Amino acid sequence: MIRTFAVVTRSLCSAALIAFATCASAQQDYPNKPVRIVSGYAAGGTTSLVARLIGQKLGDGWGQQFIIDNRPGGGTIIGTEIVAKSPPDGYTLMLVDSVHVLAPLFIKAPYDPIKDFAPVATVAGTELVLVLHPSVPPSNLKDFIAYAKSKPGTLNYATPALGGAQHLTTEIFNIDAGIQTQHIPYKGAGPALIGLVAGEVDMYFATTATGAPYVKSGKIKALAITGKKRSPLLPAVPTFAEAGMPDFYTQRRAGYGIVAPARTPKPIIDKLSAEIAKYLAQPEFRESLLTLGLDPATSSPSEYSDILKAQLAWNIQTIETLKKKGVKFEF
């Protein structure tokens, strides 16, 4: 009996050691097949651009395909749910922006934005620029606010997603400027910009990365940019402070980072994070982000976790403040 127990114990231990060795080997060999990077938006927006940039670098460095999978809809809920329910093996990742910890506050999500994901690293940040369709007469922020006040509720604005960062930003702007505008949601930044260019909407808070080419071509016009300084992509566009709104949204910005499903092995998370940090330290890769109007910014998995938790807390507080001021978030 004792001998049988000893044999069984040795067998179980051997099996456990083999499984551990196999798992460790798989993590060391990672990635040994194509990796999917999901984006919750349609192709053409800043999120997709950043996903392609980082995916290309990771693919070139590791000799594997990093495939961008655009899954727009539901305020990024559709794509995010796919990632949350994917195997935690490092072969499904997601390039998220600040909507990741914002959309679930408005829309019932089948996941928890903190508990169901393993943060890998931040990649970049960018400012937002208020842009108008050329048919809207004003050419500066002061005149636009006066114009909007003269037409309460008649102007409309685009967002890339319900309950997203640009949705919140525009509602904050409406409150601070004392104007009323109507919300028109799209399935991504690309479609939102196309809608603005086509005249379907009057205004939009675009990222500098996606908005600058349209501004430079004259298809839309820019009034002001968030942040403390002007963008090198749009040097003629004043900051909100310069344009007469010094307290408007100067500290909040769009941020982009990589997350994986919760329970993804730590060695894989750490390997991905270190590789991303390596590329963000390379001058040529940093320049490719700066050219898009993005500020390179990397962090460790634990630092990124703290960032996401802080963003979630700020969003909750801001939404409550807006609701107290009469803003209705209806979906």
Steps between C-alpha positions, in 0.01 A plus 500: 500500500776739602704396197201556268447845653867584444481388136186707440659799671813472285284471188299808592814696577658392172188605310497835679869555420444411135201736481699776668796447268268500197331820616834667574632394159189637326546831678869514410420426136225764490390591243517187285187572294310813376377742764174692467473864613134599525384859453151599612469747215471498123824534303629852441494640852788573734453174692538295182802706393674441834409130494655461155817685599564297812385176332745552215789561739419195713454288188829611348685450827367153573453373145129433548184652360314748720160528334277803564138396549257795486178422689300825514165552669333531838731775620795253470303247711486246214874482442584519868271210587678286240833565672362449851371154400807395299747241633753668731800380302640824357370439149210743530583856606314829475606856428273706724452870557335687785158363394603168657419631849225734385255315275398245770378792713236575236432166334447168678817307421546122532841554662677704763749746342746450786455144630463326163818639343874488557664837421817466292629850427398846389614600152411863433279796582351775289303821531155572357424778252157661453423495129204628296351437159586796270131587468494611863587873472723578803876463465600546864384359832346820638285556191400133486372505859298815425365338182403178683325701772291670231386158371438289814458130426534534122870419458611138531826329586659168409667246727683175416291312757220534749633583843852554374763757591393736222137469609595602852733772374228659287249498783756666727562756226126564464470566873808723520406695184132523594372349174268217396590257221363164388697173514549284187702183578703314237685166500852636524708811443537432128123493432450801732750707303349391170161605633637841593668548164175403328305756700293245693610668824621847595775438756727233640783460748756315287837374614782702348621182328180453298381860475819673379501367140140616446575841651808544282303407187231753584224240526429602860613789719655492845414740782701390805701214645506353851820488702751758615677556169427504129544192290794488257254350251272805528724787612251768390222359720488660846452312823168544677681719752627726222155503338328623816415187702799457736334243726362269233629144504867586509601196703299221337617340178443194288732214595577171328623177649513122459298264719457121501233272647523457877714205615736530206828362640719767658812396303312572174369834632849599612655391170249707301543801727880490476486470120262796469721708731800412283333631187373814671860579591606489133521848342356388165196336658441797728521725195239291319262560792587870526432540129145381568462756778547237770721531807688173566436380855580161645438346841535171684197271536450610862532868408248458220264326742519802731435733204186311396365498857565873536327571166198296606470692827530835317236397248253399771546833678473702177184323384332561835594869479355527148180325602454746785526778242219350298691301237308188397689200370238297317579203278 
